[in-house]
Amino acid sequence: MLRIGRIPYINCYPVYGAIDRGVVPMDAQLVNGVPTALNQLMSRSELDLSVVSAVEYARDAERYLLLPELAISCNGPVQSVMLFSKRPVQELDGARVIVSRSSMTSVALLELLFAHVWRAHPEFVPGNAEIVDIAHFATEQHDARLVIGDAALRLHDAAEQDSPWPSLYPYRYDLGEAWKAWTGLPFVFAVWVAQRATPVHASMAAHASLLASRDWGLDNLPALAQQAAHSSGVGPQRCLDYLSGLDYRLSYPHLAGLTEFFRRLVAAGRVPDGKLAFLPAA
């Protein structure tokens, strides 16, 4: 049986919702994990197929095949990858910025934005980007922090309520929006990949199920938003707005954004030069 990875954040609900409900069959073991955990499992061949950080594919492209027409991307604000700062980003030279241990792509994008757009060189300190504890944040010695996933959405809600959050971090930056303003392109945060060693027919069957489940999910976003609200504590309307704002395809514009991101990472010495390779379409 195939071992297939998925991220437990609500942004994966549209891809796995029909599989979870038995609407679309999937003969596989589903393994939950944050992006970096799934990256590591794939790199050790402990999963056959998974959603991974875009950077993980670029880091070891010779190991993987991209699944066509399937990604998590945005074409502007993403809402769930946010930098919260006590000062404007241009004033963070030498400052402490807490970054996520859970998302290689978000951290790499943040580093590119600081180097090439905001022209500041902070000290990046690994931390937890998924736990929302404002009282704890207030005691940490830092000037800004990257917050990802469902936690970032909860902070959007907190900022609109009677909360100390807005005064603690008056400057907020959506990394998807910043990339769009910089390049004019969509940004791809995550892709689905198969091990090259996995039998192609098995990967193609799983790919077909994932696409069918995604199509069902996009047709049933209100129901998924209600589920997301229950599991995340984020309001149902914000969940619906969030899921509706994401794109789960991998079209030519998305590929242009992905390859531009990879080009900049290669130039920065972050990943080896390589090329995109795809699983045959189902």
Secondary structure in CASP SS format (residue, H / E / C, confidence):
PFRMAT SS
TARGET T0000
AUTHOR 0000-0000-0000
METHOD secondary structure of the structure
MODEL  1
M C 1.00
L E 1.00
R E 1.00
I E 1.00
G E 1.00
R E 1.00
I C 1.00
P C 1.00
Y C 1.00
I H 1.00
N H 1.00
C H 1.00
Y H 1.00
P H 1.00
V H 1.00
Y H 1.00
G H 1.00
A H 1.00
I H 1.00
D H 1.00
R C 1.00
G C 1.00
V C 1.00
V C 1.00
P C 1.00
M C 1.00
D C 1.00
A E 1.00
Q E 1.00
L E 1.00
V E 1.00
N E 1.00
G C 1.00
V C 1.00
P H 1.00
T H 1.00
A H 1.00
L H 1.00
N H 1.00
Q H 1.00
L H 1.00
M H 1.00
S H 1.00
R C 1.00
S C 1.00
E C 1.00
L C 1.00
D C 1.00
L E 1.00
S E 1.00
V E 1.00
V E 1.00
S E 1.00
A H 1.00
V H 1.00
E H 1.00
Y H 1.00
A H 1.00
R H 1.00
D C 1.00
A C 1.00
E C 1.00
R C 1.00
Y E 1.00
L E 1.00
L E 1.00
L E 1.00
P E 1.00
E E 1.00
L E 1.00
A E 1.00
I E 1.00
S E 1.00
C E 1.00
N C 1.00
G C 1.00
P C 1.00
V C 1.00
Q C 1.00
S C 1.00
V E 1.00
M E 1.00
L E 1.00
F E 1.00
S E 1.00
K C 1.00
R C 1.00
P C 1.00
V H 1.00
Q H 1.00
E H 1.00
L C 1.00
D C 1.00
G C 1.00
A C 1.00
R E 1.00
V E 1.00
I E 1.00
V E 1.00
S E 1.00
R C 1.00
S C 1.00
S C 1.00
M H 1.00
T H 1.00
S H 1.00
V H 1.00
A H 1.00
L H 1.00
L H 1.00
E H 1.00
L H 1.00
L H 1.00
F H 1.00
A H 1.00
H H 1.00
V H 1.00
W H 1.00
R C 1.00
A C 1.00
H C 1.00
P C 1.00
E E 1.00
F E 1.00
V E 1.00
P E 1.00
G E 1.00
N C 1.00
A C 1.00
E C 1.00
I C 1.00
V C 1.00
D C 1.00
I H 1.00
A H 1.00
H H 1.00
F H 1.00
A H 1.00
T H 1.00
E C 1.00
Q C 1.00
H C 1.00
D C 1.00
A E 1.00
R E 1.00
L E 1.00
V E 1.00
I E 1.00
G H 1.00
D H 1.00
A H 1.00
A H 1.00
L H 1.00
R H 1.00
L H 1.00
H H 1.00
D H 1.00
A H 1.00
A H 1.00
E C 1.00
Q C 1.00
D C 1.00
S C 1.00
P C 1.00
W H 1.00
P H 1.00
S H 1.00
L H 1.00
Y C 1.00
P C 1.00
Y E 1.00
R E 1.00
Y E 1.00
D E 1.00
L H 1.00
G H 1.00
E H 1.00
A H 1.00
W H 1.00
K H 1.00
A H 1.00
W H 1.00
T H 1.00
G C 1.00
L C 1.00
P C 1.00
F E 1.00
V E 1.00
F E 1.00
A E 1.00
V E 1.00
W E 1.00
V E 1.00
A E 1.00
Q E 1.00
R C 1.00
A C 1.00
T C 1.00
P C 1.00
V H 1.00
H H 1.00
A H 1.00
S H 1.00
M H 1.00
A H 1.00
A H 1.00
H H 1.00
A H 1.00
S H 1.00
L H 1.00
L H 1.00
A H 1.00
S H 1.00
R H 1.00
D H 1.00
W H 1.00
G H 1.00
L H 1.00
D H 1.00
N C 1.00
L H 1.00
P H 1.00
A H 1.00
L H 1.00
A H 1.00
Q H 1.00
Q H 1.00
A H 1.00
A H 1.00
H H 1.00
S H 1.00
S H 1.00
G C 1.00
V C 1.00
G C 1.00
P H 1.00
Q H 1.00
R H 1.00
C H 1.00
L H 1.00
D H 1.00
Y H 1.00
L H 1.00
S H 1.00
G H 1.00
L C 1.00
D E 1.00
Y C 1.00
R C 1.00
L C 1.00
S C 1.00
Y H 1.00
P H 1.00
H H 1.00
L H 1.00
A H 1.00
G H 1.00
L H 1.00
T H 1.00
E H 1.00
F H 1.00
F H 1.00
R H 1.00
R H 1.00
L H 1.00
V H 1.00
A H 1.00
A C 1.00
G C 1.00
R C 1.00
V C 1.00
P C 1.00
D C 1.00
G C 1.00
K C 1.00
L C 1.00
A C 1.00
F E 1.00
L C 1.00
P C 1.00
A C 1.00
A C 1.00
END
